[in-house]
């Protein structure tokens, strides 16, 4: 594998746009698009849509179904999502690539972290600059430059920009599953680590909510007739926490107990919220069975005379380093070597859209975004020089898929066996 003159022309075109690639990401970060800020998501989509429409394909705005949620008072509600954006280019080409990213961030409309500044060390510090508006700008730059390559017709691609990744992709999960079946290779743009290291194997993740309903009573006059939902929730929380260490790689994080009442009332409502990480499907099956035992156990909840129900589930399946992943990482490492970008990877307990794509049968690399760190905090940063680096890496991957030096269909066959 080597860089051909026509490849270099594309790489040079990306380098020439260095400032523009960074600047548009900085501008996008000034639009608050927290996952629950529907107005901000709409504004962000309105900015992204014309960028997608400049490509020689079809752009669609796709409404997503709302997500079922348990409120702190025990009510079941449906939380709406913004729209996903999808670009389809050359769907009949022999090699099909799925590129995904999310334009939502973890920062709500009211958060004080709203703009990008340059730190003393040169890093860009801002909301979404790494996770992942910087990544979106970089991979769109790669696609824009790739459209001038003489072998572009060998590669078709579908781009999905979702508004709900940071809250579990419940609305966009069906789209990810559908796209995973249509592609040969997936490229997703979560940020790489600061030194460029990629995520390899990923755990799976699930978010669960246990709704506990008791019976209210006056704490002085009629205490004995009450059924204390908070005590029941505490027992359940302790039992869930005790699952840690029982199955290798499975963790249960009891994150919150909501509910309660005034001090003179026996509380009749509580919600236990927890996250589970699993290394395998077998681990997921084991912990799900244990959770169900705890939720319906006697006398754990029965002694309190409580009604208990389980909500939520697994939203990200595990992503093992199987044969297809190993082959794809090896190919990307070779591409990185051509560019002088050492490619390393390590396991991650984090999850992303790459989990969903892999579960749908698509080998993928999901940390091709800009180099940065401290994501999900107001210290989030990205290195500006990495925008061009990562755009060039993605562009060269596309060019080697077009030439057949990276065999996309063979990678997909390794994943699915078909």
N, C-alpha and C positions, 0 to 999 in steps of 0.2 A: 504494500500500500504506500502510495506517495502522493504528494500534492502536485497536481497537473497545472499547466499554465492557466487553463480556464477556471480551475479551482481557486488559484491565487487571485484572479481578477475579482471573484466574489468576496474573498477574504479582505482584499484591499478596499473594496467598496464599503464594507462594514467599518473598517478602521477610519475611513474618511468621514464617517457619520458619528464618530465617538461622542462629541458634545451633544448632538441632537438626541441620541439614544438615551443619554443620561437626563437631559433636560426635560424630555417628555415624561419620564418616570417621576421626576421631582414635581412637575406640574400635576400629575395624577394624584400624588400623595397629598396635595392640598385639598382634594375632594374627600371629605369624610365618607367612607363607604363601609362603616361598621356593619356587621352581618344583620343587625336588626334595624338599621337606619334605612328604611325603604326609600325615602327621598334621596338620600345620598347615593344609594345603589343605583337608582334611576338616573341620577346625574352622571355617575361614573359610566354607566352603560351608554349613555348618550354621547359621551366623549370617545368611547372605544369603538362604537359602531361605525363611524366614518372611516376609521383606520382599517377596519376589516373590509369595508366596502371597496377599498382601493385595490384589493386582490381580485384576480380573475376567477371568481367563484360566486357562490350563493351565500348570503348572510341571513340568518334567521334569529329572531328574538323569541325565545321559548319560555312561556310561563311554567313555573314549577308548582307542584302541589304543596300546600302548607304542611307543616310538621305537627304531629300530635304532641302535646306537652302537658305536664302536670304542674299546675300552679301551686304556690306555697300553701294556699288554703284548701288544696285538694281538688279544686275544679279541674276538669279536663278541657283544654282549649286547643285551637288550631292556630299555630303561628305562621303567618304568611312569609313568603320569600320574594326576593327580587327575581328578575328574569335572567335566564342564561342566554349567552350569545354563542351561536355556532356558525362557523365558516366552513364550507365544503368546496374544495378545489380538486379537480380532476379525479372524481370518484371511480373512474374506470381504468386508471393507470395500473400497471402491473404490481407496483409496490405502494402500499397504503400505510401512512403514518398518522398516528393520533397524537395531537399536542394538546395538553390541558393546563389550565391555570385558573386561579380564582382571583376575583377582583374585590372580594370582601376582606375586611381586616378585623382584628379583635377590638379595635378602639371605637367605643360608642360616640354618638354625636356630642355628648356632654364632656368627653375626655379632653384634658388640657393639651394633649399631644396631637398637634394638628398640622405642623409644617416641618419642612426639611431644613436643617442647618448643616454647615460643614464644620466638623470637629477640628481641633488643632492638629491632629495627626492626618488630616485629609479625608477621613471617612465621612460619609453622608449619614446623618442621624435624622430619621424621620419615620412617620407611621406608614408602614407598608413598603418602605424603600427596598427592603430585602424580601419581605413576605407579603405579597409577591409582585408588587407593581413594577419593581425593577426587573424581575424575571420575565414578566409579560413584555416589557419594552424590548428586552434582549432577544427573546425568541421571535417576536414579530420582525425585528431587524434582520434576523437570520432568514426568515421566510421572504422578506422583501428583497434581499440580495440574491437569494436562491432563484428567484423568478427570472434572473438574467442568465442562468446557467444553461448551456446547450443541452444538457440531459434532463432538464426539469420535467419533461413530459413522461419520464419513467416513474415519477413519484407523484402520487396524489396525497392530499392530507385533509384532515378534519381538525379544526381547532374548536375547543370548548372552553369558554370562559364562564365560570360559575360564580354565583353570589352567596354560596352557603358552605364553602369548604371548612371555614373556621368553626362551624357549629355542627359538623358531622356529615355534611353532604346528603342529608336525608332527602331533600327535594331533587338534587341532581344525580343521585345514585342510579336511577333507571337509565338516564342518559349515558352515564359512564359505562354501565353494563352493556348497553347497546353498542356504543362505540368500541368497546373492548373486543367485541366479536367481529367488527368490520376491519380492524387494522392488523398489520403484521408486526409493527413496533410502536411502542408508546414512549413519548417524551413529556415529562412533567417538570414544572419549573419552581418547585420549592427551593429555597436558598440552599446552596452548599455551605459547608462550614467555612470559617474565615480563611483556612488554608486550602480550600478547594475540595476537601474530602467529601465524598458522596455517601448517601445512605444506601446500604446493601439490603440485607435481610431486615424485615420489619415485623414487629409483633402486630397482632390484631387488637381491636379495641371495641368495647361496648359501653354504652351509657345506660344506666338503669335508675329507676325511681320506684321506691316502695311506698305506697299510699296506705297509711294506717288510720283507721277510723275507730273511735271509741264512743264513750257516752259522757256528755257534759253533766256536771253536778256541782252544787255549792260545796266548796271545800270545807266549810264548817258545819253546816246544818245537815248535809246529805252526802258526806264524803264516800261512804261505803257503797252507794249506788252508782258512783261514777266508774268509768273505765278509761284509764289514763293512756292516751295514745302516745304521749312523749316517752313514757317508761317503756312501752312496747317497742317504740322506734329505737330507743337506746339499746334494748336487748338485741334487736335485729342488727343494729350497727356493730355491736361487739361480736356477734356471731359471724358477720361478714368479714370483719377484720381478722378474725381467727383463721380464716382460710389461707391467709398468707403463709408461705413456707410449706404448704401441704402438697403442692404440685409444682415441680420445677418450672420456673419461668412465668408462672401465673401470679399476678398481683391484683389485689382488690383495694382500691382507694376510696374509703368512705369520706366524701367531700363535704357533705352538709346535712344537717337535720333542720328542717323548717317546720313551722307550726307553733302550737302552744296556745296559751290563753292568759287572761289576767290571773294574778296570784291567788285570788279567792275562788277560782273555778277549776275543776278537774278538766284538763284539756282533752278535747274529743277529736283532734286532728293533728297529724304529723306526717312529714314526707322525708324519707331517707334517700339521699342522692349519692350514687357511687359510680366509679369507673372501673372497668376491668381490662387488663392487658393480658394477652395470651400468646404463647409462642407457636401454637399449632391448632389445627382443627380439633385434635384429640383433647388439648387443653381447654379449648372453648366448650366442648361437650361436657367435660368433667366439671368445670366451674358453673356452667349453667344448671347442671343437675344439683350441685350443692346449693346454689342460690334458691332454687325452687324448693328444696328441702327446708331451708331456713324460713322462707316466707310462709310456708304452710305448716311448719312444725308445731307439734303439741309436746309439752305444754308451753313452749317458748312464747307463742302468742295466745294460745288458747286460755292460759291462766289469767289473762287480762280481759277476756271476753271481747276481743277486738276483731274487726274485719280488716283483712290485709290483702292488698292486690299488688301485683308486679307489673310495671310498665317499662317500655324501652326495649333495648336489645343490642345485639352486635351490629355496628354500622360499618366497620372496616375489618374484613377478613385478614388473617395473617398473610404475609408475603415472604415465603421462604426463598432462599438462594438456590433455586433449582437449576437444572441443566440449561434452560433457556436464559435465565438471568446471568449465569456464569458466562455463557457464550456472548451475550450482549455486552456485559461489562468488559470482557476481554477485547471486543471490537472497539468499544469507546475508548478504552485505554490506549489502543494503537493509534486511534485518531488524535487523542490528546498528546501522545508522544510526537506526532508530526508537527503539532503546534507549539511544542515546548511546554505543554501543560501536563504535569504529572497527575495521573488519575489514580486515586486511592479510594477505598470504600471501607465502611465499617458497619456493624449491625446497629439498629436503632430501635428504641422502644416507642418512638413517635410513629404517627400514622398520617396518611394523606390519600389523595386520589389514586396514587400508584397502587395502594392495596386493592381498591375497587377494580382497577384495570386488570391487575394480575388475576384476580378471582374470576374475571370474565374471559380469561385465556390469552391475555396480551402481555408478552414480555415487555418490560419498560424500565426506564431509569427515571427516578422522580425527584432528583435534586440537581437539575441542570440549570437552576437559576443562579443569580449573582452570588458572589462570596460575601458573607456577612455574619451577623450573630446578634445575640440578645433579643431575639424576636419575641413578640408578645409582651414587650415591656417598652417603657419610654426611653430605653437606651438602644433600641433597635438601630442597627447600622448596616451599611453596605460599602464596599470598597469601589470607588468610581471606575478604576481601571478594569474591574472584572466585568463590566457591562459588555465591552467589546470582546474580551476573552471568551465569555460564555456564548455570546452571539456567534463568534467564529467557530467555536466548538460545535454548536448545533448545526450551523451551515455546512461544516465539513462532514458531519454525520449524514446529513441529507444528501450531500454530493456522493458519498461513498455508498449509500443505499441506491442512488440512481445508477451508479456504475456497476453495481452488483458486487463490489468488493466487500460490502456488508450485505449478507444474503437475508433480507427481511423475511421472505416466505419460509426459509429454512428455520429461522429463529422461532417463528410462529408454530411451525410443525413440532419443534422441540417442546414447546409449551403444551400443545394440545394433543400431540401424538397422531394428528390427522393430516 
